[in-house]
Every structure is written in C-alpha cells, then in structure tokens.
Amino acid sequence: MTETTAPVPSAPMTPRSVYGFVMRNALPFGFVGLVVLFVALGAPNFLTIGNVSNIVRLSAPIMVVAIPMAFLLIMGYVDLSIGSQVALAAVVAGLMVTSLGASPVIAIIGAIVVTSVVGLFNGTLITRLGLSPIIVTLGMLTAVRGIALLAAPNSIYAFFPTDLAAVSYTGVLGIPYYGIAEAIVVVLGAFVLAWSPVGRHALAIGVNEEAAFLSGINVRRTILGAFVVTGTLAGVAGVMYALLLNSAPSGQLGVGFELDVLTAVLLGGVAFNGGRGTIRGVVLGVLFLAVLQNGLILLNVPTSFGLVIKGAALVAAALLDQATVRALFVTKQR
C-alpha cells in the first residue's frame, strides 16, 4: 500500500511577510512604475525603438563600470576616482592619435592601460599600506582630473575616424554595439560572482575580512584585482564616451560619473558596508537611473531639477539598503 504525505501548508500572509516581499522587490516594482509614469505623462517617443536604443547606449558606460564597482562594494571597498579615470582615458586616446600619430586601436589600448595602472596604484596604496579607500580614491579623483587637465587644457576634437566613431550609435540586427558590450560585461560579472571562486571570496571578504583571511583566501590579491579591473573598465567607459562624442573634454567628461555609478549600484541592492549584492540588482539599478534621466530629458525637465532628483535617488538608495536589511531580518524571523 502506497503511503501518501499531506502537503505542507504554506506560511500565512502577514503584514511582516508582505513588507519583506515588497522591500526585497522594491526596485523591479519601482522600475515598472517609472515606465508607466513616463508613458502616462506623455513623454514623447518614450517607448519607441529609437529611444530604447538611446537608453541602452547612454547607460552602457555606467553599466560597464557598475559591475566591477559592485564587486568592490560587496567586499566593503569603493573607488571614487572613476569619473576622473574616464576623463583621463579619453584624453590619453585623443593625445596618442593627435600628438603621437598612433593608430586609433593603439590609442584605445593605451588609454585602457593607463587607467588600469591608476587602479593598480589605488589598490596598492589601500591593500599594502592599509589606507582608507575613501581617502585614497577621493584624493585620486582630484589628482587624476588634474593630470587630465594638464595634459589637455582644451578639449581635443575629432580624433577618431568617422567610421570608428559610428560604432557608438550603430549596431547589428537592431542591437546597439554598446548594448552588446554591456551585455558581455554583465554576463561575465554574473558568472564570476555566482559561480567562480573569486565571487565567493568577494562575498566572504565583505562579510568578515579577517575570517576570510584565516580561511585561506588571499584577501589582498582579491581586493587589488578588483581595483585593477575597475580601473580597466573605467578606461573602457572613457573610450566609449570619446567615441560617442568624438572629443575629449578633460574638464567636463566624467564629472559626477562616480555618483551615477554609486547610485545605480546602491539602488541595485548592493550593501555599502559589504557582504551583500547581486548583478541582477545592479543591472536593474543602472537601467532605472538611465530610464529616469531619459524620461526627464524627454519631458524637458530643467537640468537643475534633474540633479535634485538624482540626489534624492542616492538618498533613496541608502534608505532602500536599510529597508532591505530589515526585510531580510523579517524573513528570518518567520
């Protein structure tokens, strides 16, 4: 005679469980609500293929840097110099073409190598000398910007061939090349975080750095590697902007870029103090911010008001982080 087991009843819905569910999924709900809001307000051409492609292109540099920045934050570290690294990469590429006569490909490689060295320098000061990542990278934010301005006091224009610059606004099979680039970075980031030892080490370091060290994890090398990768991809973002603008405005390019990246990553649920975060959340955070900025532009919202909204989004990210912690606690108490 076959035995049957009674189904296990599901836990009843309570206000605490509903709160936990909503907080854990606040960003997807907010993203959908934002799209509905802009459609309802009549933002012209908001849902057209052309505008969606534009959102993908403009979000690509932020996405490319947000992924490695997420790894740094998961480990409890941060790089605030990425905006200046973006400007430096564009300037280096421009100068190599216009002053040294280098080919565009060599100039792009040179620009990325330079920012990789900046990331290596940041990581070395932090891991070897035990300096604060906020202080070191904040200092480098100013220093690297100064280097870019010294190298190119005036903007450098039209240094990439037209056919190469066209990569920034064209694509294949209707998919922008920039969208393909950010998709590659996202897939690699998701794989590394979820299925590689590096991802497990990053999470372990964020939860308890001393315990991670005692368990045999090479903490210094993992952190240093994250800073180098962040610098490398900041260089890629700088090249992306240089191709998009076909210029290198050393004084303006990348200003506020680090805040955009941080806002997107924190909105995506990555804990500023480390130990928690997903690539899925980061992608949603970047897209949320990109859709917000695009919608405000289409509605002709003044730039100054847009800055207020972006600042409010950063504060909201901090509040969401605390709410998520409480939601996780509620879930564990069920």
Buried (B, 14 or more C-beta within 10 A) or exposed (E): EEEEEEEEEEEEEEEBBEBBBEBBEBBEEBBEEBBEEBEEEEBEEBEEEEBBBBBBBBBBBBBBBBBBBBBBBBBBBBBBBBBBBBBBBBBBBBBBBBEEEBEBEBBBBBBBBBBBBBBBBBBBBBBEEEBEBEEBBBBBBEBBBEBBBEBBEEBBEEBBEEEEBEBBBEBEEEEBBBBBBBBEBBEEBBEBBEEEEBBBBBBBBBBBBEEBBEEEBEBBEBBBBBBBBBBBBBBBBBBBBBBBBBBBBBBEBBBEBBBBBBBBBBBBBBBBEBBBBBBBBBBBBBBBBBBBBBBBBBBEBEEEEBEEEBEEBBEBBEEBBEBBBEBBEBBEEE
